[in-house]
Amino acid sequence: SSLFSRSTDYGTTYEKLNDKVGLKTVLSYLYVSPTNKRKIMLLSDPEVESSILISSDEGATYQKYRLNFYIQSLLFHPKQEEWILAYSLDQKLYSSMDFGRKWQLMHERVTPNRFYWSVAGLDKEPDLVHMEARTADGHTHYLTCRIQECSETKRSGPFSRSIDISSLVVQDEYIFIQVTAGGRANYYVSYRREPFAQIKLPKYSLPKDMHIISTDEDQVFAAVQEWNQNDTYNLYISDTRGVYFTLALENIKSSRGLEGNIIIELYEVAGIKGIFLANRKIDDQIKTFITYNKGRDWRLLQAPDTDLRGDPVVCHLPFCSLHLHLQLSENPYSSGSISSKETVPGLLVATGNIGSELSYTDVGVFISSDGGNSWRQIFEEEYNVWFLDWGGALVALKHTSVPIRHMWVSFDEGRSWSKYSFTSTPLFVDGSLVDPGIETQIMTVFGHFSLRSEWQLVKVDYKSIFNRRCNKDDYQTWHLHNQGEPCVMGERKIYKKRKPGAQCSLGRDYSHTVVSEPCVCGQGDFECDYGYERHSNNQCVPAFWFSPSSLSKECSMGQSYLNSTGYRRIVSNNCTDGLREKYMAKVEKCPGKAPRGLHILTTDGKLITEQGHNATFIILMEEGDPQRTNIQLDFGDGIAVSYANFSPVEDGIRHAYKSAGIFQVMAYAENSLGSDTAVLFLHVVCPVEHVQLSIPFVAIRNKDVNITAVVWPSQAGTLTYFWWFGNSTKPLITLESSISYIFTVEGMNTVTVQVAAGNTLIQDTKEIAVHEYFQSQLLSFSPNLDYHNPDIPEWRQDVGKVIKRALAQVTGIPDDQILVAVFPGLPTSAELFILPHKNTTERRKSSEADLEQVVEILFNALNQNLVQFELKPGVEVIVYVTQLTLAPLVDSSTGHSSSAMLMLLSVVFVGLAVFLIYKFKRKIPWINIYAQVQHDKEQEMIGSVSQSENAPKITLSEFTDPEELMDKEVDTRVMGSISTIANSESTKEIPNCTSV
């Protein structure tokens, strides 16, 4: 188990928490309430037990509570110390209002890390929870509910449609979601809980991925990976509402974190608004750039003038500059490759190198005291650097894999360093703990004396060095600037900071800003507005894809709108006067416009829907007056709706179709200035459940064969059929369920059909034997077989095999010359196929004579009742040749003499029939000459195709009624030209697609 220890004197003494919670309790995580440090929660190891331990006295005592679920993570309320959300290992979200003592299930199937507490001042209820969850319909939705009122009737969906999984982000004033439609990702934003609006990126950015970098100061910074990028992202910045984004910097380097997360190498400098650093890829080189106006202008970093030894550094822009590593530390116990603090504005410490591009081998540590304008090198190797006493002191530990025992301390912003020994024995340093308040002068270093030793914790106390509080003589002023320009983000700022070398304590009430006054607005205070691009003459010009008048499309005649000049003042810029009036958007009256660019879309971007399910249509208009334009939508099934304006259709129009088919959906928009129409063809389908190939078992080479795919349910709407014959790699595609095909190759031929209906694709495969000729005969059975016939394909296949074995056993004819196909329905009947010997088709005359001998042997055996089989113990079934009779033999009430006479006539007729069979069998119409071979794959047997040119063929219309189809299976027994029998199961009920 892990070792948990507690100290109440900044690391001077420790006590083991394991002793307080029980020696048998295995702990996994420790949480401290962010609003009350006295409240602590410990989680047990889920592999051992599910329980939590709660302390309200900073860990002095604990109470243990059993849980009926396993906690994966916790989320504390930002204001209410008792309120907690718990996410379980089985994707359920629980809530507690008493710091974990009692829990209540809120929702199941919640997406990991996609649940958020309410934001004060924006959400009406403090106990509101935002979450992304999969609902009963199988789709992912954005939901909100209160923690004690989260039943299905109490939940609400602020966004009406389903969203992409793991896309919900609730951050400050903004809520972001993603919806993929038609293969493209669309992003939506809600500002201050207003209705969602689609995010507008430049038209051809075509994003593959988007990450929200920052939502500070009423503006969104987003990293977007576009269609032609792989390891870089473009930086976009928004207007205040987070809707309209403009490009700030292209090709920012990205990398993968330890847990596979995307890391964008962009760093916001703390303490001064508007300053960002970014690593940009240019011609396969990574270079570091800095901006002082939120991305409007970027420049390379000027390298230090001298190195650590005081020698001059030869490095000329733009060929050589300073490059920095901008990754924040994923280890909370290291300082990371770059750091800055709000309490020390202008002071940056970062790892990097001097040269033409960023290096990962030859690195040192650099520091800037003036917000990145100038830099000094402080170490030639990699160090971890921490801030103490509000940044008044810097502490550095060498980043190395060997044990160390020294640390360096600086009180003059890294200009000079004092070396201190913090342990007598060298320590393998694993990290350092610095109090989050930063005001303390205490840090704890932990590590190991050897690779196998226990953890060692070393407390370092600097209180004795800060021997007094700072007074006014210990401070100096510092002017923020950008390469000498005193106006940064539209204002002049003068800061107060401790003089280098003054070893005094700043204290909590330290204020670092002295003067802040606005500047006159200049060119650098404005960026290009949405749809505009900055050209070489520094002017913002409309992009080729953008029509400036399009921004007025959402305003109505008689109202006003802000007509952009192509510029917008940078968000949070405080400049006044100057160019502000020139570049400010102008208030203009909304122009009257006829509807233009009308479009119909479905919310999921698909042109197919299921019968009985809601299809949601979105109507878009590129130009026009939405408030004064009538809209009509005809669904194509005899139902239409009309609206006086576009307001009711913003969230889409839902409609459920009661029948399958292809429907022409038409939208018509009209106002006093004109009209426009849009058309969409929607395929409404009923999911297909089963397909059965109706195919002859035997076919004659070079003769047409009719093949049909029977689909259940029969009213499935528009279907697409893909037919494969033999070894063909390209299918024949039809919209009809039947196809005529000529087989040219003798032997076994495979036929496969696939039926596509919406997202459903089903398949059936059969084999057909193709030969020049063969013979066949209908068979019947003793009546006791009907009693045991369940009339299913599997039973017919098995009985056919049994009959075949019985025939072969009695006659000695090889298996490969006999084939028996049992027909569906009652009374039980079958067809016997007599096949020529293999490889005899070239000697047709002699082989036909051989085939006649085989037929004679088989008929002798059948007519002498020699062919029989045991279906089950005590049930013997006799196989007969089906005979033609003038009338059925029935019992008569007139007396035995009549019955005897009928029997005598029957015997005479049978004798005559046998004589004719032997002498003129090739002329008897119900003995047919065909070609047939044994199937390798057993399948449902169906009748053969006659040699006759006039053999009947089954067309699609003959399969329109499933009940009619079953009647044909039972009744069809045509002598001479044997009709095709559908290869389907005999069922009592055919499923139909019904409305939901």
Summary of the structure (lengths in Angstrom):
residues: 996
radius of gyration: 42.7
end to end distance: 55.3
largest distance: 144.5
contacts: 3087
relative contact order: 0.05
helix: 12%
strand: 41%
